[in-house]
Amino acid sequence: MKKIKLSFVLILICFLQMIFSSVFAISPSSDVIYNGIDVSEYQGYINYSLVKNAGIDVVYIRTSEGTNFVDPYFRENYNNAKSAGLKVGFYHYVTSRSVEEAVVEADYFASVINGTSPDCLLAMDFEYFGGLSNSEVNSIAQAFMQRIEEVTGKKAIVYSDAYNAGNVFDSTLSSYPLWIAEYGVNEPQLYRNWSYWTGFQYSDTGRISGINGNVDLDKFTENIFLDNTEEISSSGDNISPQNNGVDVTITVQAGDTLAELAYKYGTTVESIVRLNNIQNPNLIYVGQTLVIRTTENSQENEENSTVYYTVRSGDTLSNIAREYNITVQSIASENNISNPNLIYVGQILTIETVRYDVHATGKTIYFVRFGDTLSEIAQKYGTTVNELVRLNNIQNPNLIYVGEKIII
């Protein structure tokens, strides 16, 4: 009798495991389906009139990657697809390894697409995670999505293959629409998080008139389209590049990128490219002279800037406040924290910092890059580690973060 009961329990456990590990076909978010493709520099020149005539309605265009790469065909693809009457969307390939990097990267994406008028949701393509934990992946993805919607005023969508959508991304992201990639199936399948798809990439070997070679094929529902299709007018610091500012002439230094220069001077990559007739935004050289149009308020001593900070083990609000030279009360108020002594690892805090302007103070603002150390930064700018520590209220000279602002 005991053996029978034990066998029944084992069978029940196996049955439950099968149920909860099973994958299920997920449905489109609407009955109306549009044919689409997604493209990048790998397709080269595209004849969008032929693409349109082949029955394609939507084209997603890669704009950028990380914080220092703009797809060289982005602008050409955008202009030609729009002229052909296609609905246009943009996607950015994320390389961030921290929440702080994700915010900077979202700002970069916003600066690249500044001045455009997309028809479709902005897409986050985050698929390489390296040694990140699932928790870290989701925190980075959430920070990127929140920030890109904030600075552009446009809604966003998560692009993911079926495995990552079901096994890596968690329910915190399922509030965003899903563009799922799964090949060789009639319907994409998942076992959790999303019940509907808005985009379905079903092949990476498609052939379409007007394109040489393979291209990704997609289906999109009507929910892929933005309600707000007005021109994007924002920079990484939520400052419009359309205002009248001050033209500053700078000389490119070793390690400079257009993204960092745009972020540093409160403008956009596109603005610098236009002012200087730059053909390839990924190619600038040491000693090159650039004209940069700063913002109207660039002569003020300081301006507010938002930082998203992820709480680490051992953090306290007082330590975080000291790091950003603000008060515990301001952080608690900004984040609706009722008990300043109670924060938890992984919690994302919104911190309103003060950014000193380079023109008013005579100082330089440097944004930390991967691999930087304070000693290398000090050597590059002819100062000392002690001076950087003093100016920036740095508690641990051996601990700086990618995207952190250093006053020099």
C-alpha positions as CSV (number, residue, x, y, z in Angstrom):
1,M,0.0,0.0,0.0
2,K,2.8,2.4,0.9
3,K,4.5,1.6,-2.4
4,I,1.3,2.4,-4.3
5,K,1.0,5.7,-2.6
6,L,4.6,6.6,-3.2
7,S,4.3,5.7,-6.9
8,F,1.2,7.9,-7.2
9,V,3.1,10.8,-5.6
10,L,6.0,10.4,-8.0
11,I,3.6,10.3,-11.0
12,L,1.8,13.4,-9.8
13,I,5.1,15.3,-9.4
14,C,6.2,14.3,-12.9
15,F,2.8,15.4,-14.3
16,L,3.0,18.8,-12.6
17,Q,6.6,19.3,-13.9
18,M,5.4,18.5,-17.4
19,I,2.6,21.1,-17.1
20,F,4.8,23.9,-15.7
21,S,7.7,23.2,-18.1
22,S,5.6,22.9,-21.2
23,V,5.7,25.6,-23.9
24,F,2.5,27.0,-25.3
25,A,1.8,28.8,-28.5
26,I,1.3,32.5,-27.9
27,S,-1.2,34.5,-30.0
28,P,-0.8,37.8,-31.9
29,S,-2.0,40.8,-30.0
30,S,-4.5,41.7,-32.7
31,D,-6.1,40.0,-35.7
32,V,-4.7,42.5,-38.2
33,I,-1.2,41.4,-39.4
34,Y,1.4,43.4,-41.3
35,N,4.4,42.0,-43.2
36,G,7.7,43.3,-42.1
37,I,11.5,43.1,-42.3
38,D,14.4,44.3,-40.1
39,V,17.6,45.5,-41.7
40,S,21.0,46.8,-40.8
41,E,24.3,47.7,-42.6
42,Y,24.6,44.0,-43.6
43,Q,21.9,44.4,-46.3
44,G,23.8,47.3,-47.9
45,Y,21.9,49.5,-50.3
46,I,18.1,48.7,-50.4
47,N,15.6,49.7,-53.1
48,Y,12.6,50.4,-50.9
49,S,10.2,51.0,-53.8
50,L,10.7,47.3,-54.8
51,V,10.4,46.3,-51.1
52,K,7.1,48.1,-50.9
53,N,5.9,46.5,-54.1
54,A,6.8,43.1,-52.7
55,G,4.2,43.5,-50.1
56,I,6.2,44.7,-47.1
57,D,4.5,47.2,-44.8
58,V,6.9,47.7,-42.0
59,V,10.7,48.0,-41.8
60,Y,12.7,48.0,-38.6
61,I,16.1,49.7,-39.0
62,R,19.1,49.2,-36.7
63,T,20.3,52.6,-35.6
64,S,23.1,51.9,-33.1
65,E,24.9,49.6,-30.8
66,G,26.4,50.3,-27.3
67,T,27.4,53.9,-26.8
68,N,29.8,54.5,-29.7
69,F,28.4,52.9,-32.8
70,V,25.9,54.2,-35.3
71,D,24.9,52.0,-38.2
72,P,26.4,53.6,-41.3
73,Y,23.2,52.9,-43.3
74,F,20.8,54.1,-40.6
75,R,20.0,57.5,-42.0
76,E,19.9,56.4,-45.6
77,N,17.6,53.5,-44.7
78,Y,15.3,55.8,-42.7
79,N,15.0,58.5,-45.4
80,N,14.5,56.0,-48.3
81,A,12.0,53.8,-46.4
82,K,10.0,56.8,-45.4
83,S,10.0,58.1,-49.0
84,A,8.7,54.8,-50.3
85,G,5.8,55.0,-47.9
86,L,6.8,52.2,-45.5
87,K,6.1,52.3,-41.8
88,V,9.5,52.7,-40.0
89,G,10.7,51.4,-36.6
90,F,14.1,51.6,-34.9
91,Y,16.1,49.0,-32.9
92,H,19.2,49.5,-30.7
93,Y,21.5,46.6,-29.8
94,V,22.2,46.8,-26.0
95,T,25.7,46.0,-24.6
96,S,25.3,47.4,-21.1
97,R,26.6,45.5,-18.1
98,S,25.1,47.6,-15.3
99,V,22.0,49.8,-14.8
100,E,24.1,52.9,-14.9
101,E,25.4,51.9,-18.3
102,A,21.9,51.1,-19.5
103,V,20.7,54.6,-18.7
104,V,23.7,56.1,-20.6
105,E,23.1,53.7,-23.5
106,A,19.4,54.7,-23.7
107,D,20.4,58.3,-23.8
108,Y,22.8,57.5,-26.7
109,F,20.0,55.7,-28.6
110,A,17.8,58.8,-28.1
111,S,20.5,61.1,-29.4
112,V,21.1,59.0,-32.5
113,I,17.4,59.0,-33.5
114,N,16.9,62.7,-32.6
115,G,15.1,64.6,-35.4
116,T,13.4,61.4,-36.8
117,S,9.7,60.5,-36.8
118,P,9.3,56.8,-36.3
119,D,6.0,55.1,-36.9
120,C,6.6,52.0,-34.7
121,L,7.6,51.2,-31.1
122,L,11.3,51.7,-30.2
123,A,12.9,48.3,-29.9
124,M,15.5,47.1,-27.3
125,D,17.6,44.3,-28.7
126,F,19.3,42.8,-25.6
127,E,20.5,39.3,-26.3
128,Y,24.2,38.9,-25.1
129,F,24.4,38.7,-21.4
130,G,28.0,37.4,-20.7
131,G,28.4,36.6,-17.1
132,L,25.4,38.6,-15.9
133,S,22.8,36.9,-13.6
134,N,19.2,36.9,-14.6
135,S,18.5,39.5,-11.9
136,E,21.1,41.8,-13.4
137,V,19.9,41.2,-16.9
138,N,16.3,42.2,-15.9
139,S,17.5,45.3,-14.0
140,I,19.5,46.5,-17.0
141,A,16.6,45.8,-19.4
142,Q,14.1,47.6,-17.2
143,A,16.4,50.6,-16.8
144,F,16.9,50.9,-20.5
145,M,13.3,50.6,-21.4
146,Q,12.2,53.1,-18.7
147,R,14.8,55.6,-19.8
148,I,14.2,55.5,-23.5
149,E,10.5,56.0,-23.0
150,E,11.2,58.9,-20.7
151,V,13.6,60.8,-22.9
152,T,11.9,60.3,-26.3
153,G,8.2,60.3,-25.2
154,K,7.8,57.1,-27.3
155,K,6.7,53.6,-26.2
156,A,9.1,50.7,-26.5
157,I,9.1,47.0,-27.2
158,V,11.3,44.1,-26.1
159,Y,12.9,42.1,-28.9
160,S,14.0,38.6,-27.7
161,D,14.4,35.0,-28.9
162,A,12.0,32.5,-27.4
163,Y,14.5,31.0,-25.0
164,N,15.5,34.3,-23.3
165,A,11.9,35.6,-23.3
166,G,10.8,32.5,-21.3
167,N,13.9,31.7,-19.3
168,V,15.9,34.9,-18.7
169,F,13.6,37.8,-18.8
170,D,11.0,37.9,-16.0
171,S,7.6,39.2,-15.4
172,T,8.9,42.8,-14.7
173,L,9.3,43.2,-18.5
174,S,6.1,41.6,-19.6
175,S,4.3,45.0,-19.1
176,Y,6.1,45.9,-22.4
177,P,5.0,44.4,-25.7
178,L,7.1,41.5,-27.1
179,W,8.8,41.1,-30.5
180,I,9.8,37.4,-30.4
181,A,12.2,35.6,-32.7
182,E,11.7,31.9,-33.4
183,Y,12.4,30.2,-36.7
184,G,10.9,27.2,-38.3
185,V,7.5,27.4,-36.5
186,N,4.1,28.7,-37.5
187,E,3.5,30.2,-34.1
188,P,6.0,31.3,-31.5
189,Q,6.0,29.4,-28.2
190,L,6.6,30.4,-24.6
191,Y,5.8,28.9,-21.2
192,R,5.6,32.2,-19.1
193,N,5.7,36.0,-19.0
194,W,4.0,36.9,-22.3
195,S,0.7,35.6,-23.6
196,Y,0.7,37.7,-26.8
197,W,3.2,38.8,-29.4
198,T,3.3,42.2,-31.2
199,G,6.2,41.2,-33.4
200,F,7.2,37.7,-34.7
201,Q,10.5,37.3,-36.5
202,Y,10.1,33.9,-38.2
203,S,13.1,33.7,-40.5
204,D,16.6,35.1,-41.0
205,T,16.9,33.8,-44.5
206,G,14.2,35.7,-46.3
207,R,14.4,36.9,-49.9
208,I,12.7,40.2,-50.9
209,S,12.9,42.1,-54.1
210,G,15.1,45.2,-53.7
211,I,17.5,43.5,-51.2
212,N,20.6,41.6,-52.2
213,G,21.0,38.5,-50.0
214,N,19.1,37.3,-46.9
215,V,17.0,39.5,-44.7
216,D,15.0,38.9,-41.5
217,L,11.3,38.4,-42.1
218,D,8.7,39.5,-39.5
219,K,5.0,39.7,-38.8
220,F,3.6,42.6,-36.8
221,T,0.2,43.3,-35.3
222,E,-1.4,46.7,-35.4
223,N,-0.1,47.3,-31.8
224,I,3.3,47.8,-33.2
225,F,2.4,51.4,-34.3
226,L,3.0,54.4,-32.1
227,D,0.1,56.7,-31.1
228,N,2.6,59.6,-31.0
229,T,4.5,59.9,-34.3
230,E,5.8,63.4,-33.8
231,E,9.4,64.1,-34.4
232,I,11.7,63.1,-31.6
233,S,13.4,66.1,-30.0
234,S,15.4,65.1,-27.0
235,S,19.0,64.5,-26.0
236,G,20.4,62.2,-23.4
237,D,19.8,64.8,-20.7
238,N,16.3,65.4,-21.9
239,I,17.4,68.7,-23.5
240,S,16.0,69.7,-26.9
241,P,18.8,70.1,-29.5
242,Q,16.5,72.6,-31.4
243,N,17.2,75.5,-29.0
244,N,19.6,78.3,-29.8
245,G,22.8,77.8,-27.9
246,V,26.5,78.7,-27.9
247,D,28.9,77.3,-30.5
248,V,32.1,75.9,-28.9
249,T,35.1,74.7,-30.8
250,I,36.9,71.7,-29.4
251,T,39.8,69.5,-30.4
252,V,39.2,65.7,-30.4
253,Q,41.3,63.9,-27.7
254,A,42.5,60.3,-27.6
255,G,39.5,58.1,-26.6
256,D,36.8,60.6,-27.5
257,T,33.6,59.5,-29.2
258,L,30.8,61.5,-30.6
259,A,28.4,60.0,-28.1
260,E,30.5,61.1,-25.2
261,L,31.1,64.6,-26.6
262,A,27.3,64.9,-27.2
263,Y,26.5,63.8,-23.7
264,K,29.2,66.1,-22.2
265,Y,28.0,69.2,-24.0
266,G,24.3,68.6,-23.6
267,T,23.6,68.1,-27.4
268,T,23.2,65.1,-29.7
269,V,25.3,63.0,-32.1
270,E,23.1,64.1,-35.0
271,S,23.7,67.8,-34.2
272,I,27.5,67.4,-34.2
273,V,27.3,65.4,-37.4
274,R,25.3,68.1,-39.2
275,L,27.4,71.0,-37.9
276,N,30.6,69.4,-39.0
277,N,29.5,67.5,-42.2
278,I,30.7,64.2,-40.7
279,Q,30.2,61.3,-43.2
280,N,30.8,58.5,-40.7
281,P,29.7,59.1,-37.1
282,N,32.0,56.3,-35.9
283,L,35.1,57.8,-37.3
284,I,36.7,60.9,-35.7
285,Y,40.4,61.4,-35.1
286,V,42.7,62.9,-32.6
287,G,43.4,66.5,-33.3
288,Q,40.2,67.0,-35.4
289,T,38.5,70.3,-34.7
290,L,34.7,70.1,-34.1
291,V,32.1,72.8,-33.7
292,I,29.6,71.9,-30.9
293,R,26.4,73.8,-30.3
294,T,25.7,73.8,-26.5
295,T,22.3,74.5,-24.9
296,E,20.9,77.9,-24.0
297,N,21.5,77.4,-20.3
298,S,25.1,76.2,-20.7
299,Q,26.5,79.4,-19.1
300,E,24.8,78.5,-15.8
301,N,26.9,77.1,-13.0
302,E,25.0,73.9,-12.5
303,E,22.0,72.0,-13.7
304,N,20.0,69.0,-12.5
305,S,20.7,65.6,-13.9
306,T,19.0,62.3,-13.2
307,V,21.0,59.2,-12.3
308,Y,19.5,55.7,-11.8
309,Y,21.4,53.9,-9.1
310,T,21.1,50.1,-8.3
311,V,21.5,49.4,-4.6
312,R,24.5,47.0,-3.9
313,S,25.3,44.8,-0.9
314,G,26.4,47.0,2.0
315,D,24.9,50.3,0.6
316,T,23.2,52.8,2.9
317,L,21.3,55.9,1.9
318,S,23.9,58.0,3.7
319,N,26.8,56.5,1.7
320,I,24.9,56.9,-1.5
321,A,24.0,60.5,-0.6
322,R,27.7,61.2,0.1
323,E,28.7,59.7,-3.2
324,Y,26.4,62.1,-5.1
325,N,26.9,65.1,-2.9
326,I,23.2,65.3,-1.9
327,T,21.1,64.7,1.2
328,V,19.5,61.4,2.4
329,Q,16.2,63.3,2.7
330,S,16.3,64.2,-1.1
331,I,16.8,60.6,-2.1
332,A,14.1,59.4,0.3
333,S,11.6,62.0,-1.0
334,E,12.4,61.3,-4.7
335,N,11.8,57.6,-4.2
336,N,9.0,57.6,-1.7
337,I,11.1,55.8,0.9
338,S,9.3,56.0,4.3
339,N,12.2,54.4,6.2
340,P,15.6,55.8,5.2
341,N,17.3,52.9,7.0
342,L,15.6,50.3,4.9
343,I,16.7,49.7,1.3
344,Y,17.3,46.4,-0.5
345,V,19.9,45.0,-2.9
346,G,18.8,45.4,-6.5
347,Q,16.5,48.4,-5.7
348,I,16.7,51.1,-8.4
349,L,16.9,54.6,-6.9
350,T,16.2,57.8,-8.9
351,I,18.8,60.4,-7.8
352,E,18.6,64.1,-8.8
353,T,22.2,65.2,-9.0
354,V,23.9,68.5,-9.8
355,R,26.0,68.7,-12.9
356,Y,28.6,71.5,-13.1
357,D,28.8,73.1,-16.5
358,V,32.2,73.1,-18.2
359,H,31.9,76.6,-19.6
360,A,30.8,78.3,-16.3
361,T,33.3,76.6,-13.9
362,G,36.3,76.2,-16.2
363,K,36.3,72.5,-15.4
364,T,35.9,69.5,-17.6
365,I,33.3,66.8,-17.1
366,Y,34.5,63.3,-17.9
367,F,32.3,60.2,-18.3
368,V,33.9,57.1,-17.0
369,R,34.4,54.4,-19.7
370,F,34.9,50.7,-19.3
371,G,38.4,49.9,-18.0
372,D,39.1,53.5,-16.7
373,T,40.9,54.1,-13.4
374,L,41.2,57.4,-11.5
375,S,45.0,57.3,-12.0
376,E,44.7,57.0,-15.8
377,I,42.1,59.8,-15.9
378,A,44.3,62.0,-13.7
379,Q,47.3,61.4,-15.9
380,K,45.3,62.1,-19.1
381,Y,44.2,65.5,-17.8
382,G,47.3,66.5,-16.0
383,T,45.9,66.4,-12.5
384,T,46.2,64.1,-9.5
385,V,44.1,61.3,-8.0
386,N,43.8,63.3,-4.8
387,E,42.4,66.3,-6.6
388,L,39.8,64.1,-8.4
389,V,38.8,62.5,-5.1
390,R,38.4,65.9,-3.4
391,L,36.4,67.5,-6.3
392,N,34.0,64.5,-6.7
393,N,33.7,63.4,-3.0
394,I,34.9,59.9,-4.0
395,Q,34.9,57.6,-1.0
396,N,36.9,54.8,-2.6
397,P,39.5,55.9,-5.2
398,N,39.7,52.3,-6.5
399,L,35.9,52.1,-7.2
400,I,34.4,54.1,-10.1
401,Y,31.6,53.1,-12.4
402,V,31.0,53.2,-16.2
403,G,29.0,56.3,-17.0
404,E,29.9,58.1,-13.7
405,K,30.6,61.8,-14.1
406,I,34.0,63.0,-13.0
407,I,34.6,66.8,-12.5
408,I,38.2,67.6,-13.5
